[in-house]
Amino acid sequence: MNRSTSQKGTLPALVCDPSAPACILVVDDLPDNIALIRAHLTMNGYRVIEAQNGQEALQQVAAHHPDLILLDVMMPVLDGYEVCQRLKSDAATILTPVVIVSALSDQEDRIRGIEAGADDFLTKPFDRTELLARVRSLLRVKRYTDELDHAETVIGSLALGVEAKDPYTEGHCVRLSHYSVRVGELLGLNNNGPLKALRQGGVLHDVGKIGIPDAILNKPARLTEEEMRIVREHPLIGERICSPLKSLRGVLPIIRNHHERFDGSGYPDRLKGEEIPLIARIMSVVDVYDALRTQRPYKPAMPAAKALEILWEETKKGWWDGQVVEVLAKIVTTDGDGRSGD
């Protein structure tokens, strides 16, 4: 279940094997408490790593990526609340279950644990059966989230595979993620949903092209009307690929609608103006800008100033959201876009 890396320094050399049972980190400043919990867990087939203070716990998490953490509260260096809060504030560990195991049982202590992000509580002295039941329950949830994460990774790999087939689009997805998020931030979007969708959308927006024949995608000449009809299916194909995953639902408007135009002349739904979700309007503008800046067999890469000039011309035609173009132009003019050819 667990992926891990090698450990440097003075901490134990134990690394949890991906093929082994779940790896559990036990954090307590009293060795006797660790020994008791370790005995219960190892008797039931779990792998155990240990830490005796909060700072060491964070080092062990970074080194071994445990599947579950049993965390004491009253410890030196960093207390359990601070450790839990740091773990739950980090995207890499936010889904790792944390059980606070403490002699503190007041309502105030539990509230502090909830505010820190703890997934469960166990009061010392604890019952062995209850400990194992809570461990099994949370590991079951962790396994499901790992499977979802794996599914997202596979879909992301498919999307990057589409990009890799065309040597001219190398780095396109990374650039779209970066600049669409920058635009979103300047437009005041928050990080809880829209910015995450833009970050994912940079990679996944064209995943549906996996269903389009390579002979059409990489054709150096102008596409026929029938070939264009086939290409225009890719937003719907991408939506079908990603829609089964609830964790990707926020990015579906980008996948489906990033080829819409402000005047309703886009596809697949011919949406107009603010009918087009803002995150899709952002992605479409950044996508077009990057395409203009990219060399193709039939055209050279345009300088940034020329690409922005064309975007403004197309905005006057009614194709793009002028506010989005203005923000992107500000970013490119102020910071550049990290590409040569200016």
Buried (B, 14 or more C-beta within 10 A) or exposed (E): BBEBEEBEEEBEEBBBEEEBBBBBBBBBBEEEBBEBBBEBBEEBEBBBBBBBBBBBBBBBBEBBBBBBBBBBBEBEBBBBBBBBBBBBEEEEBEBBBBBBBBEBEEEEBBEBBEEBBBBBBBBBEBEEEEBBEBBEEBBEEBEEBBEBEEBBEEBBEBBBEBBEEBEEBEEBBEBBBBBBBBBBBBBEBEEEEBBBBBBBBBBBBBBBBBBBEEEBBEBEEEEEEEBEEBBBBBBBBBBEBBEEBEBBEBBBBBBBBBBBBBEBEBBBBEBBEEEBBBBBBBBBBBBBBBBBBBEEEEEEBBBBEBBBBEBBEBBEEBBBBBBBBBBBBEBBEEEEBEBEBE
